Amino acid sequence: MSAENNKKQKIPAFMEIFSKIKPKIELGTAMLSIMVTEGPCINRFIILFSLIGNLVNIICAVSFAISDFDGHLTANYIKCLLFLSGYLQIAMKVLSTFIQRKRLVPILEWSQSLHTNKDVDESTKEIIEENLFQFMKICFYIYKTMLIILVSFCALSYILSLFADGDGILYWYQFLVSSNLVYVPLAPVMQAILLGCPCCTSLYIDLCILFIGLEIMAALNILNQMIIAEEMSIEKSCNFLKIIAKRHCEVVTIINEFNSYTSILFLMHFATTTPVLLLSFTSIQLNTNDFLGYLIIAFAWGELLLLCLFGEFIKIKTEILSQTLYLTNWYDMSVKDQKTYLLILRMMQRTSGLKAAGMYDINMNTFVQLTKAIISYCGLILTLSEQTNKKY
């Protein structure tokens, strides 16, 4: 009775958590495709407002960087360059996904088919719902964590700008007069609102990519558990190999489609996150009380770690899949089925994972190498700083 009650409780829970995350995924996919003419009005407004805000931020940051440089690197100027790098990262991510937007359609259709669970028996349906429930929970918790961090970032930026006597303003907007009595008190509010635009864009774009990555991991988990569940009765399941081969081909196809869709996006992410981290450490070196700098480092590094972990997990799960199939009772099959089995096993032994630009593996080794490079840069900055202090 308890097992039946648990089953009844988990199915509504799965639908409940999916209904919570679905509107956010729809907003993320709309942002990736820049859909300002379709969808709910609130989504169109958020996308349009975010695009305009990001454009204003880039123009103002570039204008400030060109006009305000006097040959000296101040903490505020470094911070302006830091935020400009972040704005450009988001703009390039949106542009790269917009160019590849047609590749997103089959991925979303596959995801939808994974959730509908049509033409499957009860045991397979239970495995699918159990895995989707677990991975949707992970997605929802990561979303809430990212939302808290980004809201805290905007709130902290606003609070610090109020108590910094003008130094907390990253850049005075060139189209307004900074001496204006009305503008000066409104500058922190404008900054917080405009900083919210790239934060909102980054949140929902990353959430959509995160969701697809978790769906792929869930599909690999489902396939692995299906093989384990059928292991004891494999000699009786004539359609077993056909089902496994079909599902495996679907997952591999989606991984390849996902890599094609995100190839430029991941390359841009790594190429722009590195200068963001380097500039953040430089900003902290100039001002050790720069709380925003610490928060940016934590978020950028965490985002990089999350991406590399996903790539590592997908690679590991594809390796586990071939090992699980290898341990089945294949010797109980007919000779014809054994040949089919060996062919499928050979296919599964080709590990799949995330790649940037179709060439660079995204895994923990990549994260470690980037971390080493950034730590070396920090050591160089500290050494130069100490030598400069000794001279003066």
Summary of the structure (lengths in Angstrom):
residues: 392
radius of gyration: 24.9
end to end distance: 78.6
largest distance: 86.7
contacts: 1190
relative contact order: 0.10
helix: 81%
strand: 1%
